Amino acid sequence: MGRYSPTELRDALGAGLLSFPVTHATADYAFDEDGYRAHLQHLDGFDVAGLFAAGGTGEFFSLTHDEVSRVLRATVEEVGDGTPVMGAAGYGTSQAVAMAQRAEADGADGILLLPPYLTELPGRGLYEHVARVCSATSLGVIVYHRANARYDADTVVRLAEEFPNLIGFKDGVCDIDLLATLNARLGDRLLYVGGLPTAETYALPYLELGVSTYSSAIFNFAPQWAVEFYQAVRNRDRDEVLARLRDFVVPYIAIRDRGAGYGVSIVKAGLTAAGRPAGPVRPPLADLTEPELAELTALVKTVI
């Protein structure tokens, strides 16, 4: 049993900025646990409402199940006393159930359920997938609406009605109609999390759709900047938000969009640019090129 009831976890995560730490790697792609722990200790000095261990930015898809467990345990040990820690589950339903149960045993406060592997999925299949995971754990569960896990409103509403420990919906699609429908039908029953790559881009307009928080990858390498941006969003300081988008986020996105998978690669490159390298991304992702890294480094130095 986690330290938070599902409702308490929903409210705690919704009270501030969220982040997904990168997973540090050695030159031969092994988990660099010492480097990861040092990174968590650094981030712990900044105001964040929750950390998601081994999530998308943490290269969940490239880690073994044992590595996912090691990353989670390290996160709980380093920051768990003061910050909610979410574990990750995914792949097929039986694997997701086992990963959710293991995350609970490892001390997670909740579960992020990432999209299943590969194939297209009907709504009734996604319902069964989420239902089985929610039934297998006492922890609060957030579903990630992205890739082949495309939830329709009726499925989400049914799940929310039947499973009290379904606490959140993370949007990685930018389906405005769906978000508006869920907010209208469910209100604050669920926590709505912005989960598009470089979520800061959408943070201000999403706020009007009930998306009160988002996952900031930038928090990894420019945590103070990320916290200040979040506060500007919550204060609805449009001028400040647009200035920060213009001066940093828009040129950052221009670099990110040069390569497939750079939504993760650029975050690790940002840590290199900030003088706190986290090692390479694991194949099948690829690191930024040297010219791209040099361009990013000049940009990052303007915000750290």
C-alpha positions as CSV (number, residue, x, y, z in Angstrom):
1,M,0.0,0.0,0.0
2,G,1.4,3.4,-1.0
3,R,1.8,6.4,1.4
4,Y,-1.1,8.1,-0.4
5,S,-4.7,7.0,-1.0
6,P,-5.6,7.3,-4.6
7,T,-7.5,10.6,-3.9
8,E,-4.7,12.0,-1.9
9,L,-2.2,11.1,-4.7
10,R,-4.4,12.8,-7.3
11,D,-4.6,16.0,-5.3
12,A,-0.9,15.9,-4.5
13,L,0.2,15.5,-8.1
14,G,-2.2,18.2,-9.2
15,A,-0.8,20.7,-6.9
16,G,2.4,21.5,-8.8
17,L,4.8,20.7,-11.6
18,L,5.6,17.1,-12.5
19,S,8.7,15.7,-14.0
20,F,10.2,12.5,-15.6
21,P,13.9,12.1,-14.7
22,V,16.1,10.7,-17.4
23,T,17.7,7.4,-16.7
24,H,21.5,7.7,-16.6
25,A,23.5,5.3,-18.6
26,T,27.2,4.3,-18.9
27,A,29.0,4.4,-22.2
28,D,27.9,0.8,-22.9
29,Y,24.3,1.6,-22.0
30,A,24.1,0.0,-18.6
31,F,22.1,1.8,-15.8
32,D,24.4,4.3,-14.1
33,E,22.8,4.1,-10.7
34,D,25.3,6.4,-9.0
35,G,24.8,9.1,-11.6
36,Y,21.1,8.8,-11.4
37,R,21.0,9.1,-7.7
38,A,23.2,12.2,-7.8
39,H,20.8,13.7,-10.4
40,L,17.8,13.0,-8.1
41,Q,19.6,14.7,-5.2
42,H,20.1,17.8,-7.4
43,L,16.5,17.9,-8.5
44,D,15.3,17.4,-4.9
45,G,16.3,21.0,-4.3
46,F,13.6,22.4,-6.5
47,D,9.8,22.5,-6.1
48,V,8.1,19.6,-7.9
49,A,4.9,17.8,-7.1
50,G,5.8,14.3,-8.3
51,L,8.5,12.3,-10.1
52,F,7.8,9.6,-12.6
53,A,10.5,7.0,-12.5
54,A,11.5,5.2,-15.7
55,G,8.8,6.9,-17.7
56,G,9.0,7.9,-21.3
57,T,11.8,10.4,-20.8
58,G,13.4,7.8,-18.6
59,E,13.5,5.4,-21.6
60,F,11.1,2.9,-20.2
61,F,10.9,1.2,-23.6
62,S,14.6,0.5,-23.6
63,L,15.0,-0.8,-20.0
64,T,14.6,-4.4,-18.8
65,H,12.0,-5.1,-16.2
66,D,14.7,-5.5,-13.6
67,E,16.2,-2.1,-14.6
68,V,12.7,-0.5,-14.3
69,S,12.6,-1.9,-10.8
70,R,16.1,-0.7,-9.9
71,V,15.3,2.8,-11.2
72,L,12.1,3.0,-9.2
73,R,13.8,1.8,-6.0
74,A,16.6,4.3,-6.3
75,T,14.0,7.1,-6.8
76,V,12.0,6.1,-3.8
77,E,15.1,5.9,-1.6
78,E,16.4,9.3,-2.8
79,V,13.3,11.5,-2.8
80,G,10.4,9.4,-1.6
81,D,10.1,11.0,1.8
82,G,8.9,14.3,0.5
83,T,7.8,13.7,-3.1
84,P,5.3,11.3,-4.6
85,V,7.0,8.8,-6.8
86,M,5.2,7.1,-9.7
87,G,6.3,3.7,-11.0
88,A,5.8,2.6,-14.6
89,A,3.9,-0.3,-16.2
90,G,3.3,-1.2,-19.8
91,Y,3.5,-3.7,-22.7
92,G,0.9,-6.5,-22.8
93,T,-1.8,-6.7,-20.1
94,S,-0.2,-9.6,-18.2
95,Q,3.2,-7.8,-18.2
96,A,1.6,-4.5,-17.1
97,V,-0.2,-6.2,-14.2
98,A,3.1,-7.8,-13.1
99,M,4.9,-4.5,-13.4
100,A,2.3,-2.6,-11.5
101,Q,2.4,-5.2,-8.7
102,R,6.2,-5.1,-8.6
103,A,6.2,-1.3,-8.5
104,E,3.9,-1.4,-5.5
105,A,6.2,-3.8,-3.8
106,D,9.2,-1.5,-4.7
107,G,7.6,1.4,-2.8
108,A,5.9,3.4,-5.6
109,D,3.1,5.8,-4.6
110,G,1.2,5.3,-7.9
111,I,1.4,3.8,-11.4
112,L,1.7,5.4,-14.8
113,L,0.3,2.9,-17.3
114,L,2.1,3.4,-20.6
115,P,0.7,2.3,-24.0
116,P,0.7,-1.4,-24.8
117,Y,3.1,-2.7,-27.4
118,L,2.7,-2.4,-31.2
119,T,-0.8,-3.3,-32.3
120,E,-3.9,-1.1,-32.8
121,L,-6.4,-1.5,-30.0
122,P,-10.2,-1.3,-29.7
123,G,-11.9,0.6,-26.9
124,R,-13.1,-2.5,-25.2
125,G,-9.6,-4.0,-25.3
126,L,-8.2,-0.9,-23.6
127,Y,-11.0,-1.0,-21.1
128,E,-10.0,-4.6,-20.1
129,H,-6.3,-3.6,-20.1
130,V,-6.8,-0.8,-17.6
131,A,-9.4,-2.7,-15.6
132,R,-7.0,-5.5,-15.0
133,V,-4.2,-3.2,-13.9
134,C,-6.4,-1.2,-11.6
135,S,-7.7,-4.4,-10.1
136,A,-4.2,-5.7,-9.5
137,T,-3.0,-2.8,-7.3
138,S,-4.2,-0.6,-4.5
139,L,-2.2,2.3,-5.9
140,G,-3.6,5.2,-7.9
141,V,-3.2,4.7,-11.7
142,I,-2.8,7.3,-14.4
143,V,-3.3,6.2,-18.0
144,Y,-1.2,7.6,-20.8
145,H,-3.3,8.5,-23.9
146,R,-0.7,8.2,-26.7
147,A,0.4,6.1,-29.7
148,N,-1.8,3.0,-30.0
149,A,-3.5,3.7,-26.5
150,R,-6.1,6.0,-27.9
151,Y,-8.9,6.2,-25.3
152,D,-12.5,7.4,-26.2
153,A,-14.5,9.3,-23.7
154,D,-17.0,6.6,-22.9
155,T,-14.2,4.1,-22.0
156,V,-12.5,6.6,-19.7
157,V,-15.8,7.6,-18.0
158,R,-16.7,3.9,-17.5
159,L,-13.3,3.2,-16.0
160,A,-13.4,6.2,-13.7
161,E,-16.9,5.1,-12.5
162,E,-15.8,1.5,-11.8
163,F,-12.3,1.9,-10.5
164,P,-11.7,4.5,-7.7
165,N,-8.0,4.1,-8.0
166,L,-8.0,5.3,-11.6
167,I,-6.9,8.9,-10.8
168,G,-5.5,10.5,-13.9
169,F,-5.5,10.9,-17.6
170,K,-2.2,12.0,-19.3
171,D,-2.7,13.4,-22.8
172,G,0.0,12.8,-25.4
173,V,-2.2,13.2,-28.4
174,C,-3.6,16.8,-28.2
175,D,-7.2,15.7,-28.7
176,I,-9.0,18.9,-27.7
177,D,-12.5,17.5,-28.2
178,L,-11.7,14.5,-25.9
179,L,-10.1,16.7,-23.2
180,A,-13.1,19.1,-23.2
181,T,-15.5,16.1,-23.1
182,L,-13.8,14.4,-20.2
183,N,-13.5,17.7,-18.2
184,A,-17.3,18.3,-18.8
185,R,-18.4,14.8,-17.9
186,L,-15.9,14.0,-15.1
187,G,-14.8,17.4,-13.8
188,D,-12.1,16.9,-11.1
189,R,-12.8,13.2,-10.7
190,L,-9.6,12.7,-12.7
191,L,-6.3,14.6,-12.7
192,Y,-5.6,15.7,-16.3
193,V,-1.8,15.8,-17.1
194,G,-0.3,17.5,-20.2
195,G,2.0,14.8,-21.7
196,L,2.9,16.0,-25.2
197,P,6.6,16.3,-26.0
198,T,7.9,19.7,-24.6
199,A,4.6,20.1,-22.7
200,E,5.4,23.7,-21.9
201,T,4.3,24.6,-25.4
202,Y,0.7,23.7,-24.6
203,A,0.5,24.5,-20.9
204,L,-1.3,27.8,-21.0
205,P,-4.2,26.8,-23.4
206,Y,-4.5,23.4,-21.8
207,L,-5.1,25.1,-18.4
208,E,-8.5,26.2,-19.7
209,L,-9.4,22.6,-20.4
210,G,-8.8,21.5,-16.9
211,V,-5.2,20.3,-17.4
212,S,-3.7,21.8,-14.3
213,T,-0.3,20.3,-14.5
214,Y,2.1,18.7,-17.0
215,S,5.3,16.6,-17.2
216,S,8.3,18.9,-17.8
217,A,11.3,17.2,-19.4
218,I,13.1,20.5,-19.3
219,F,13.0,20.3,-15.5
220,N,15.9,17.8,-15.8
221,F,18.5,20.3,-17.0
222,A,16.9,23.7,-16.2
223,P,14.8,23.0,-13.1
224,Q,14.6,26.6,-11.8
225,W,13.5,27.8,-15.3
226,A,10.9,25.0,-15.5
227,V,9.4,25.9,-12.1
228,E,9.2,29.6,-13.0
229,F,7.5,28.8,-16.3
230,Y,5.0,26.6,-14.5
231,Q,4.2,29.4,-12.0
232,A,3.7,31.9,-14.9
233,V,1.2,29.4,-16.4
234,R,-0.7,29.0,-13.2
235,N,-0.7,32.8,-12.7
236,R,-2.0,33.1,-16.3
237,D,0.8,35.5,-17.0
238,R,0.4,35.4,-20.7
239,D,3.2,37.9,-21.5
240,E,5.8,36.0,-19.4
241,V,4.7,32.6,-20.8
242,L,5.0,33.9,-24.4
243,A,8.3,35.5,-23.8
244,R,9.8,32.3,-22.4
245,L,8.3,30.3,-25.3
246,R,9.8,32.7,-27.8
247,D,13.2,32.9,-26.2
248,F,13.8,29.3,-25.3
249,V,11.0,26.8,-26.0
250,V,10.5,27.6,-29.7
251,P,14.3,27.4,-30.7
252,Y,14.5,24.3,-28.5
253,I,11.7,22.6,-30.4
254,A,13.4,23.5,-33.7
255,I,16.3,21.4,-32.6
256,R,14.1,18.6,-31.2
257,D,12.2,18.3,-34.5
258,R,15.4,17.5,-36.5
259,G,15.4,13.8,-35.6
260,A,12.9,11.1,-34.8
261,G,13.0,10.3,-31.1
262,Y,14.8,13.6,-30.2
263,G,12.0,14.3,-27.7
264,V,14.0,12.1,-25.3
265,S,17.5,12.6,-26.8
266,I,17.4,16.3,-26.5
267,V,16.8,16.1,-22.7
268,K,19.9,14.0,-22.2
269,A,21.7,16.5,-24.4
270,G,20.4,19.3,-22.3
271,L,22.0,17.7,-19.3
272,T,25.3,17.5,-21.1
273,A,24.9,21.2,-22.1
274,A,24.2,22.1,-18.4
275,G,27.4,20.3,-17.3
276,R,25.6,17.4,-15.7
277,P,25.8,14.6,-18.3
278,A,23.6,11.6,-18.0
279,G,25.3,9.4,-20.7
280,P,23.9,8.3,-24.0
281,V,20.4,7.4,-25.0
282,R,20.0,3.7,-25.6
283,P,19.3,2.3,-29.1
284,P,17.1,2.4,-30.9
285,L,17.2,6.1,-30.0
286,A,20.1,8.2,-31.2
287,D,21.9,11.1,-29.6
288,L,22.1,14.6,-31.1
289,T,24.9,15.2,-33.5
290,E,27.8,17.3,-32.4
291,P,26.6,20.4,-34.3
292,E,23.2,20.0,-32.8
293,L,24.6,19.6,-29.3
294,A,26.7,22.8,-29.8
295,E,23.6,24.7,-30.8
296,L,21.6,23.4,-27.9
297,T,24.4,24.1,-25.5
298,A,24.4,27.8,-26.5
299,L,20.7,27.9,-26.0
300,V,20.7,26.1,-22.6
301,K,23.3,28.5,-21.3
302,T,20.8,31.3,-21.6
303,V,18.4,29.7,-19.0
304,I,20.7,28.2,-16.4
